[in-house]
Amino acid sequence: MSDPRVLLVDDEEEMRRSTAQALGLFGLEVDTFSSAEDVLELIGYSFPGVVVSDIRMPGMDGMTLLQRIREVDAEIPVILVTGHGDVQLAVKAMREGVYDFLEKPFTAQHLAAIARRALDRRSLVLENRRLRAVAGKRDDIEARLPGRTQAMVDLRYRLRAIGATDADTLIIGETGVGKEVVARALHDISARADRPLIAINCAALPENLIESELFGHEAGAFPGALRPRYGKFEHGRGGTILLDEIGSLPYDLQAKFLRVLQERVITRLGSNEIVPLDVRFVATSKVDLEAEVAAGRFRADLLYRLNVATLHVPSLAQRKADIPLLFLQLVREAAARYVRNDIDVPPGLITEIAERSWPGNVRELRNAADRLVLGLDPKPDEAQAPAERQRLSDKVAAYERGIIASALAAHGGSLRPVYELLGISRKTLYEKMQKYGLDKKIQILDDDYAL
């Protein structure tokens, strides 16, 4: 899907076909879908098109699809269509960021005009992103994977290096650290960015249909198989296959998957025909796969073949210095997502957030940001006693001193990498070093400042 196109979603086949034909007469390339779930597999940060969707559909409806698309990229234009003339629904859709809202019946000319404007806008957004990257400004990878700790700097460096290749990649990290975000970023900076990213949750595949889901089947391959069907692997040809929680793949199926990895071919159930498979595989795991191999639950040869390249996504406990800035970014994103005014986060809350344990990692931190924006969590009492405010101020100062001291020690007193890492000017760094009594040769011996 390298060319700009319209993804049209409608559960009514006749409406879907007639609308696609009409848009085609106006020179638009259209792909049609009967369910919203299928569209999400094609949506990514580099997606060059627009989405036109009916609102009222079985399964995932148009409003939910809008929300899911905005979670991937809030600047993908979505045009919603309804046959019910629901004014309140239209207002709600506009507030949640829909590009436009149409009521049935509509003319093909009207829809085509809106779709063309949306495609032009999307093209401009992608071009601006490309120009910012060329100009050396803060790129999309840093925006999606923010953090100034060395662990995150190393992750972004390795991701960029691996992304330019076709190497199969294993992404390791605890629950909630953002493994799927890393996988999507890896796909979006690869040469396959304009092709599908097919995400497969290995833990959620129905055991009795798992082979059919992955490899596809021919008509009559098993009871109930009335027509041939592409599997997930074949559906992702030319793109990237994301195998989420690969450790959950049944042991007997791991051997068949190993053959796919080695030979890049599949055979549908009920067929002897070999189908070539041009895909890149990315797998994630929250468990130690080497331990799974030792326990006999995961094949050693599959592990060695899969982890051609490995990315380790750090937990928040491993990058505590990133938590304050990350939380503020998540608050800004939540405010934009829920169409709320910017939230002024009190210093006391920032300190509390930084000191708290986050076993759910970024996912849990994002939930906290959402609750704050929605007013579900109370802010610290602004009318507290002056002594309490002073203690909070002291804690914030101690935390800031600890970050600077750690950075100075890590870089052997060299100032340039410190102020670049912290995102401040050289003058600001000097002023803060004077304020906290720090010098270039500092060595952290006091546990109070250790991060």
C-alpha positions as CSV (number, residue, x, y, z in Angstrom):
1,M,0.0,0.0,0.0
2,S,2.7,2.5,-1.1
3,D,0.3,4.8,-2.8
4,P,-2.3,7.0,-1.0
5,R,-5.6,5.2,-0.8
6,V,-8.9,5.1,1.0
7,L,-9.7,2.3,3.4
8,L,-13.5,1.9,3.3
9,V,-15.2,0.0,6.2
10,D,-18.8,-1.0,6.0
11,D,-20.5,-4.2,7.1
12,E,-23.2,-3.9,4.3
13,E,-21.7,-5.5,1.2
14,E,-23.8,-3.6,-1.4
15,M,-23.1,-0.2,0.2
16,R,-19.4,-1.1,0.4
17,R,-19.2,-2.1,-3.2
18,S,-21.2,0.8,-4.7
19,T,-19.3,3.4,-2.6
20,A,-15.9,1.9,-3.7
21,Q,-17.0,1.9,-7.4
22,A,-18.2,5.5,-7.2
23,L,-15.0,6.7,-5.5
24,G,-13.0,4.8,-8.1
25,L,-14.7,6.9,-10.8
26,F,-13.3,10.0,-9.2
27,G,-9.8,8.6,-9.5
28,L,-9.4,7.3,-5.9
29,E,-7.7,4.0,-5.0
30,V,-10.0,2.2,-2.5
31,D,-9.6,-0.9,-0.4
32,T,-12.8,-2.3,1.2
33,F,-13.3,-4.1,4.5
34,S,-16.3,-5.6,6.2
35,S,-14.9,-5.2,9.7
36,A,-12.9,-2.5,11.6
37,E,-10.5,-5.0,13.1
38,D,-9.0,-5.8,9.6
39,V,-8.3,-2.1,9.0
40,L,-6.2,-1.8,12.2
41,E,-3.7,-4.3,10.8
42,L,-2.9,-1.8,8.1
43,I,-2.6,1.3,10.2
44,G,0.8,2.6,11.2
45,Y,2.7,5.8,11.8
46,S,3.7,5.9,8.1
47,F,0.3,5.0,6.8
48,P,-0.2,7.3,3.7
49,G,-4.0,7.2,3.4
50,V,-7.4,7.9,5.0
51,V,-10.1,5.8,6.6
52,V,-13.8,6.1,5.8
53,S,-15.9,4.0,8.2
54,D,-19.6,3.4,9.0
55,I,-20.3,4.1,12.6
56,R,-22.8,1.4,13.5
57,M,-21.4,-2.0,12.8
58,P,-21.3,-5.3,14.6
59,G,-18.1,-6.0,16.6
60,M,-15.9,-2.9,16.7
61,D,-17.9,0.2,15.7
62,G,-16.7,3.3,14.0
63,M,-16.2,5.3,17.2
64,T,-14.0,2.6,18.7
65,L,-12.1,2.4,15.4
66,L,-11.5,6.1,15.6
67,Q,-10.1,5.9,19.1
68,R,-7.8,2.9,18.2
69,I,-6.5,4.7,15.2
70,R,-5.7,7.9,17.2
71,E,-3.8,5.8,19.7
72,V,-1.5,4.7,16.8
73,D,-1.3,8.1,15.1
74,A,-3.7,11.0,16.0
75,E,-3.0,12.6,12.6
76,I,-4.5,9.9,10.4
77,P,-7.7,11.4,8.9
78,V,-10.8,9.4,9.8
79,I,-14.2,10.1,8.1
80,L,-17.2,8.6,9.8
81,V,-20.6,7.9,8.1
82,T,-23.9,7.3,9.8
83,G,-27.4,6.7,8.6
84,H,-29.1,7.8,11.8
85,G,-28.7,11.6,11.8
86,D,-27.4,11.5,15.3
87,V,-26.3,15.0,16.1
88,Q,-24.9,14.2,19.6
89,L,-22.9,11.4,18.0
90,A,-21.5,13.8,15.4
91,V,-20.5,16.3,18.1
92,K,-18.8,13.5,20.1
93,A,-16.9,12.3,17.0
94,M,-15.7,15.9,16.3
95,R,-14.5,16.3,19.9
96,E,-12.6,13.0,19.6
97,G,-10.7,14.2,16.5
98,V,-12.7,12.8,13.5
99,Y,-11.7,14.5,10.3
100,D,-15.2,14.8,9.0
101,F,-18.7,13.3,9.6
102,L,-21.2,12.4,6.9
103,E,-24.9,11.5,7.1
104,K,-26.4,8.9,4.7
105,P,-27.5,9.4,2.0
106,F,-24.5,11.3,0.6
107,T,-23.3,11.8,-3.0
108,A,-20.1,10.1,-4.1
109,Q,-18.8,13.5,-5.3
110,H,-19.2,15.0,-1.8
111,L,-17.3,12.0,-0.2
112,A,-14.6,12.1,-2.9
113,A,-14.0,15.8,-2.3
114,I,-13.6,15.2,1.5
115,A,-11.4,12.2,0.9
116,R,-9.1,14.2,-1.5
117,R,-8.7,17.0,1.1
118,A,-7.9,14.4,3.8
119,L,-5.3,12.7,1.6
120,D,-3.7,16.1,0.9
121,R,-3.6,16.8,4.6
122,R,-2.1,13.4,5.4
123,S,0.5,13.8,2.6
124,L,1.5,17.2,4.1
125,V,1.8,15.7,7.6
126,L,4.1,12.9,6.4
127,E,6.2,15.3,4.4
128,N,6.7,17.6,7.4
129,R,7.8,14.7,9.5
130,R,10.3,13.7,6.9
131,L,11.7,17.2,6.6
132,R,12.0,17.5,10.4
133,A,14.0,14.2,10.5
134,V,16.2,15.4,7.6
135,A,16.8,18.7,9.4
136,G,18.1,16.8,12.4
137,K,15.3,17.7,14.8
138,R,13.7,15.5,17.4
139,D,12.6,12.5,15.3
140,D,9.6,10.3,15.5
141,I,11.5,7.5,17.3
142,E,12.4,9.8,20.1
143,A,8.8,11.1,20.3
144,R,7.5,7.5,20.5
145,L,10.2,6.2,22.8
146,P,11.1,9.2,25.0
147,G,13.8,9.1,27.6
148,R,17.3,10.6,28.3
149,T,18.7,7.7,30.3
150,Q,21.5,5.7,28.7
151,A,19.2,2.7,28.5
152,M,16.7,4.5,26.3
153,V,19.5,6.2,24.2
154,D,21.0,2.8,23.5
155,L,17.6,1.3,22.7
156,R,16.9,4.0,20.1
157,Y,20.3,3.6,18.6
158,R,20.0,-0.1,18.2
159,L,16.4,0.2,16.9
160,R,17.5,2.6,14.1
161,A,20.4,0.3,13.2
162,I,18.2,-2.8,13.1
163,G,15.3,-1.0,11.4
164,A,17.2,-0.4,8.2
165,T,17.7,-4.2,7.8
166,D,15.4,-7.1,7.2
167,A,16.7,-9.0,10.2
168,D,14.2,-11.0,12.3
169,T,14.1,-9.3,15.7
170,L,13.3,-10.5,19.3
171,I,12.0,-7.8,21.7
172,I,12.4,-8.6,25.4
173,G,10.8,-6.6,28.2
174,E,8.5,-6.7,31.2
175,T,4.7,-6.3,30.9
176,G,3.8,-2.7,30.0
177,V,7.2,-1.4,28.9
178,G,6.1,-0.7,25.4
179,K,7.3,-3.8,23.4
180,E,4.6,-3.3,20.8
181,V,5.5,0.4,20.4
182,V,9.1,-0.7,19.7
183,A,7.9,-3.2,17.2
184,R,5.7,-0.6,15.4
185,A,8.6,1.8,15.3
186,L,10.9,-0.9,13.9
187,H,8.3,-1.5,11.1
188,D,7.8,2.1,10.4
189,I,11.4,3.0,9.8
190,S,12.0,-0.1,7.6
191,A,11.7,-0.5,3.9
192,R,8.4,-2.3,4.6
193,A,6.7,0.7,6.2
194,D,4.2,1.0,3.4
195,R,3.1,-2.6,3.7
196,P,1.0,-4.2,6.5
197,L,2.1,-4.8,10.1
198,I,0.1,-7.9,11.2
199,A,0.0,-8.3,15.0
200,I,-0.7,-11.8,16.3
201,N,-1.3,-12.4,20.0
202,C,0.1,-15.9,20.4
203,A,-1.5,-16.2,23.8
204,A,-5.0,-15.5,22.5
205,L,-5.0,-17.8,19.4
206,P,-7.8,-20.4,19.7
207,E,-6.0,-23.8,20.2
208,N,-8.2,-25.7,17.8
209,L,-7.9,-23.2,15.0
210,I,-4.3,-21.9,15.5
211,E,-2.9,-23.5,12.4
212,S,-5.7,-22.2,10.3
213,E,-5.3,-18.7,11.7
214,L,-1.6,-18.6,10.9
215,F,-1.2,-20.7,7.8
216,G,-4.7,-20.5,6.2
217,H,-6.7,-23.4,4.8
218,E,-8.4,-24.7,1.6
219,A,-12.1,-25.4,1.4
220,G,-12.9,-28.8,3.0
221,A,-9.6,-28.9,5.0
222,F,-11.7,-29.5,8.2
223,P,-15.3,-29.5,9.2
224,G,-16.7,-26.0,8.7
225,A,-14.1,-24.9,6.2
226,L,-16.5,-24.0,3.5
227,R,-14.2,-21.7,1.5
228,P,-10.5,-21.1,1.2
229,R,-9.0,-18.6,3.6
230,Y,-5.6,-16.7,3.8
231,G,-3.9,-17.1,7.1
232,K,-2.2,-14.2,9.0
233,F,1.2,-15.0,7.6
234,E,0.0,-14.8,4.0
235,H,-2.0,-11.7,4.7
236,G,1.2,-9.9,5.8
237,R,3.2,-10.6,2.6
238,G,5.6,-7.8,1.9
239,G,5.2,-6.5,5.4
240,T,6.0,-7.4,9.0
241,I,4.6,-10.1,11.2
242,L,4.5,-9.3,14.9
243,L,4.3,-12.4,17.1
244,D,3.3,-11.0,20.5
245,E,4.4,-13.2,23.4
246,I,6.0,-15.9,21.2
247,G,6.6,-18.0,24.4
248,S,2.9,-18.8,24.4
249,L,3.1,-20.6,21.0
250,P,2.3,-24.3,21.5
251,Y,5.4,-26.5,21.5
252,D,4.2,-28.8,18.6
253,L,3.5,-25.7,16.4
254,Q,7.0,-24.2,17.1
255,A,8.6,-26.8,14.7
256,K,6.3,-25.7,11.9
257,F,7.0,-22.1,12.6
258,L,10.7,-22.8,12.6
259,R,10.4,-24.1,9.0
260,V,8.6,-20.9,8.0
261,L,11.5,-18.8,9.5
262,Q,14.2,-20.9,7.8
263,E,12.6,-21.4,4.4
264,R,10.1,-18.4,4.1
265,V,7.4,-20.6,2.7
266,I,4.0,-21.9,4.1
267,T,1.6,-24.6,3.1
268,R,-2.1,-24.0,3.8
269,L,-4.1,-26.7,5.6
270,G,-5.6,-29.1,3.1
271,S,-3.1,-28.2,0.4
272,N,0.2,-29.5,-0.9
273,E,1.1,-26.2,-2.7
274,I,4.0,-24.3,-1.3
275,V,3.4,-20.5,-1.0
276,P,6.5,-18.2,-0.9
277,L,6.4,-15.8,2.0
278,D,8.1,-12.4,1.9
279,V,7.8,-11.1,5.4
280,R,9.9,-9.9,8.3
281,F,9.3,-11.5,11.7
282,V,9.4,-9.5,14.9
283,A,8.6,-11.4,18.2
284,T,8.1,-10.1,21.7
285,S,8.4,-11.9,25.1
286,K,8.0,-10.9,28.7
287,V,9.5,-14.2,29.9
288,D,13.1,-15.4,29.7
289,L,13.1,-17.6,26.7
290,E,16.4,-19.2,27.6
291,A,14.7,-20.3,30.9
292,E,11.8,-21.6,28.9
293,V,14.2,-23.6,26.7
294,A,15.8,-25.1,29.9
295,A,12.3,-26.0,31.2
296,G,11.5,-27.8,27.9
297,R,8.7,-25.4,26.9
298,F,10.5,-23.6,24.1
299,R,12.6,-25.0,21.3
300,A,16.3,-24.0,21.4
301,D,16.6,-24.0,17.6
302,L,13.7,-21.7,17.3
303,L,15.1,-19.2,19.8
304,Y,18.5,-19.2,18.1
305,R,16.9,-18.7,14.7
306,L,14.5,-16.0,15.9
307,N,16.9,-13.7,17.8
308,V,19.1,-12.6,14.9
309,A,18.8,-9.2,16.6
310,T,17.5,-8.6,20.1
311,L,16.2,-5.4,21.6
312,H,15.8,-5.1,25.4
313,V,13.2,-2.6,26.5
314,P,14.0,-1.3,30.0
315,S,11.5,-1.2,32.8
316,L,10.7,2.1,34.6
317,A,12.7,0.8,37.5
318,Q,15.7,0.6,35.2
319,R,15.2,4.2,34.1
320,K,13.8,6.1,37.0
321,A,15.3,9.4,35.9
322,D,13.0,9.3,32.9
323,I,9.7,9.0,34.9
324,P,9.0,12.8,35.6
325,L,9.4,13.9,31.9
326,L,7.7,10.8,30.6
327,F,4.7,11.4,32.9
328,L,4.4,15.0,31.8
329,Q,4.4,13.9,28.1
330,L,1.7,11.3,28.8
331,V,-0.4,14.0,30.5
332,R,-0.1,16.2,27.4
333,E,-1.0,13.3,25.2
334,A,-4.0,12.4,27.4
335,A,-5.2,16.0,27.4
336,A,-5.1,16.1,23.6
337,R,-6.8,12.7,23.3
338,Y,-9.6,13.7,25.6
339,V,-9.8,17.2,24.3
340,R,-9.1,18.8,27.6
341,N,-7.1,21.9,28.5
342,D,-3.4,21.5,29.4
343,I,-3.0,20.3,32.9
344,D,-0.5,22.1,35.2
345,V,1.0,19.3,37.2
346,P,2.1,20.4,40.7
347,P,5.7,19.8,41.6
348,G,4.6,17.7,44.6
349,L,2.8,15.3,42.3
350,I,5.8,15.0,40.1
351,T,8.0,14.1,43.1
352,E,5.4,11.5,44.2
353,I,5.2,10.0,40.8
354,A,9.0,9.8,40.5
355,E,9.4,8.0,43.8
356,R,6.5,5.6,43.4
357,S,7.1,2.0,42.2
358,W,5.5,1.2,38.8
359,P,5.3,-2.6,38.3
360,G,3.0,-2.1,35.3
361,N,5.6,0.2,33.8
362,V,4.6,2.7,31.0
363,R,1.1,1.2,30.7
364,E,0.5,1.9,34.4
365,L,2.0,5.3,34.2
366,R,-0.2,6.2,31.2
367,N,-3.3,5.1,33.1
368,A,-2.2,7.4,36.0
369,A,-1.8,10.3,33.5
370,D,-5.3,9.5,32.0
371,R,-6.9,9.5,35.5
372,L,-5.3,12.9,36.3
373,V,-6.5,14.5,33.1
374,L,-10.0,13.1,33.6
375,G,-10.1,14.4,37.1
376,L,-10.4,10.9,38.7
377,D,-7.3,11.3,40.9
378,P,-7.1,14.3,43.2
379,K,-4.1,16.6,42.9
380,P,-2.0,17.3,46.0
381,D,-3.5,19.9,48.2
382,E,-2.3,23.3,46.9
383,A,-3.2,24.9,50.2
384,Q,-0.8,22.9,52.4
385,A,1.2,24.6,55.1
386,P,4.4,26.5,54.1
387,A,6.6,24.0,56.0
388,E,5.1,21.1,53.9
389,R,5.7,23.1,50.7
390,Q,9.3,23.6,51.7
391,R,9.7,19.9,52.3
392,L,8.3,19.2,48.8
393,S,10.7,21.8,47.4
394,D,13.6,20.2,49.2
395,K,12.7,16.8,47.8
396,V,12.4,18.2,44.2
397,A,15.8,19.9,44.6
398,A,17.4,16.7,46.0
399,Y,16.0,14.7,43.1
400,E,17.3,17.2,40.6
401,R,20.7,17.3,42.3
402,G,20.8,13.5,42.2
403,I,20.1,13.4,38.4
404,I,22.8,15.9,37.6
405,A,25.3,14.3,40.0
406,S,24.7,10.9,38.4
407,A,25.1,12.3,34.9
408,L,28.4,14.0,35.8
409,A,29.7,10.8,37.4
410,A,28.6,8.7,34.4
411,H,30.4,10.9,31.9
412,G,33.6,11.4,34.0
413,G,33.0,15.1,34.5
414,S,32.6,16.0,30.8
415,L,30.0,18.7,30.6
416,R,28.9,18.6,27.0
417,P,27.3,15.1,27.1
418,V,25.7,15.9,30.4
419,Y,23.8,19.1,29.3
420,E,22.9,17.4,26.0
421,L,21.6,14.3,27.8
422,L,19.6,16.5,30.2
423,G,18.3,18.7,27.5
424,I,19.5,22.0,29.1
425,S,22.0,24.7,28.0
426,R,25.6,24.8,29.1
427,K,24.8,28.0,31.1
428,T,21.9,26.3,32.9
429,L,24.1,23.4,33.8
430,Y,26.7,25.7,35.3
431,E,24.1,27.5,37.3
432,K,22.6,24.3,38.7
433,M,26.1,22.9,39.5
434,Q,26.8,26.1,41.5
435,K,23.4,26.0,43.2
436,Y,23.9,22.4,44.4
437,G,27.6,22.6,45.1
438,L,28.7,20.1,42.4
439,D,31.9,20.1,40.4
440,K,33.2,18.1,37.4
441,K,35.0,15.5,39.4
442,I,32.0,14.5,41.5
443,Q,31.8,10.8,42.6
444,I,28.5,9.6,43.9
445,L,29.1,8.0,47.3
446,D,25.9,9.1,49.1
447,D,23.0,6.7,48.6
448,D,20.6,9.6,49.0
449,Y,21.4,10.7,45.5
450,A,21.8,7.3,43.8
451,L,19.2,6.7,41.1
